[in-house]
Amino acid sequence: MTKRITGEFAKLQKNKEGWFTVGTYSDDIYQWKVIINGPENSPYEGGKFEVKITLPKEYPHKPPMLVVMTKVYSPIVNPEDHTICHPILQTDNKPGNWAPTSSVYEVLVAFRSMLGSLSTDHVSDTEVAQVLAERPEEFKKTAREWTKLYAK
């Protein structure tokens, strides 16, 4: 599976979309460092968010693990271990979940899309989700402040 991993990595490094960059931690092909630009027209716009992607030895039969290394005010990021909650990272054979044909690029697109959508569909931080649902302007203000403070 190393061939698949190196192929995906090379393809991501050549991306021309401009909203992310990819590298490795200490030349470990199983641990990627991705910098994602915050989505436009969101409280995260202008921020740069570091995401550590760890690929299991069983990849692509098992999904990657994403840890958001940049402090971010978002309901999709677990406040304890900084992992994200998204169906594409689940393996229970439901539509939209991880399959061996899925790619890291699809995971990155899903993460950035969720960040920009301000949805409470997939929640890892219930307190932040409650603020988003009940006081959306307060949520946006705090998310913008954290972005300016931590996502430089």
N, C-alpha and C positions, 0 to 999 in steps of 0.2 A: 504493500500500500504506500510505500515511500514515494513511488513514481507518481501516484495520484496526488499526494501531498505537495511534492515539489512542482508538479504541473499547475496546481491551483495557486500555489504561492507565486510562481513566476507570472501567471496571468494577472493576479491581483497587483503585483508590482508594476506591471505595464499599463494599468488602468489609466484612462484619460478623463475620467469623470470629475476628478478633482475634489471629491468630498471625503476621501480617506487616503491614507498612506499605510503601507505595511512593511514591517521588518521582523527580525527575530530577536529573541533574548539570547545572548551568548551563542549565536549560531546554532541554536537548537531548533531544528525544523518542526518539532512538535509544539513549540511555544512561540506564538506570534504576537508582536506588538503592533497594534493598529491604532492610528490616530484618526478619529472621526470628527469631521466638522459638524457642529450643531446645525440642525435643519433650519432653513430660512423660514421667516415668519413664525418662529416659535420662541419661547423664552430662552432657548439654548443657542439661538443664532449668535454667531461670533465666537462661540466656545470651541475648544479643541479637547476632545475626550479620549483618554487613553483606555483601550480595551485590551486585556490580555486574553488571548485565545489559546487554550490548551487542547491539542488533538490527542485523543486516546490512541493507544497502539492498535485498537480495533477499527479505527477510522477507515472507511466511511460507514461501517456497519453500526457504529455508535457515534452520537453527535459530539461536536466540540463543546467545551465548557467556556463560557464567557464570563470574565470578571472585569467590572468597570473599575479601573484604577484611579480615575479622577472622581473626586467627591461630586455627587450630582443629586439634586433634589428632584426625584422622580418616583412615581409609584411602581415602576417596572424594575427597580433595582432593590435587591434585598439589602436592608440596612446592616445586617450582620456579616454576611460574607461577600456582598457586592456582586453577586451573580444576578443574571436577568431571568425573568420568567417569560417564556414565549413558547407557543405550541411547536414551533419548528425545532425546538431543542428537546421535545418529548418523543418517546419511541413507542407509543401505544397504538400504532397503525390506524390513526384517524386522519382524515383529510387535513392537509396543512402541517402535519407533524413530520419529524425527521425520517428520511428514507435514505438508503445508500446512494441514491441518485441526487440527493441534496448537496449543496456546496456551501463553503464558508461565505462566498459572496452573497448567497441568498440569506444567510444568517445576518450579515452586516446590513443588508437592505432592510430586513425585518426590524432589526434593532433601531436603525435610524428612523424608519417610518413610525415605529411605536413612540419614539422620543418626540417626534413632531406632531403626532396625532393627539396627544394629551388625553388618551383613553384610559379608562379604568377596567378594560376588558381582562387584562392579564396583570394581576397585582401581586407584588412582592412586599410592598411597604403599605400596610393598611392605613396607617396614620396619614401618610402623604396622600393616599388615594382619597381619604375622607375630606382632606382640605381641598383637593381638586374638585370633588363632587359638590361640596357645600359652599366653598368660598373660592371660586376659580380665579378671581382677580388677586387674592392674597397668594394663591399658589403660584401664579405667573410672576408676581413680584419677587417672591422668595426664590423661585427657579432662576430668574434673571440675575438676582444678587449672587447666588451661588455660582452661576456660570461666570460672572465677572470676577469673582473671588478665586475660584479654583480651576476653571477651565481655560487658562491662558495659553 
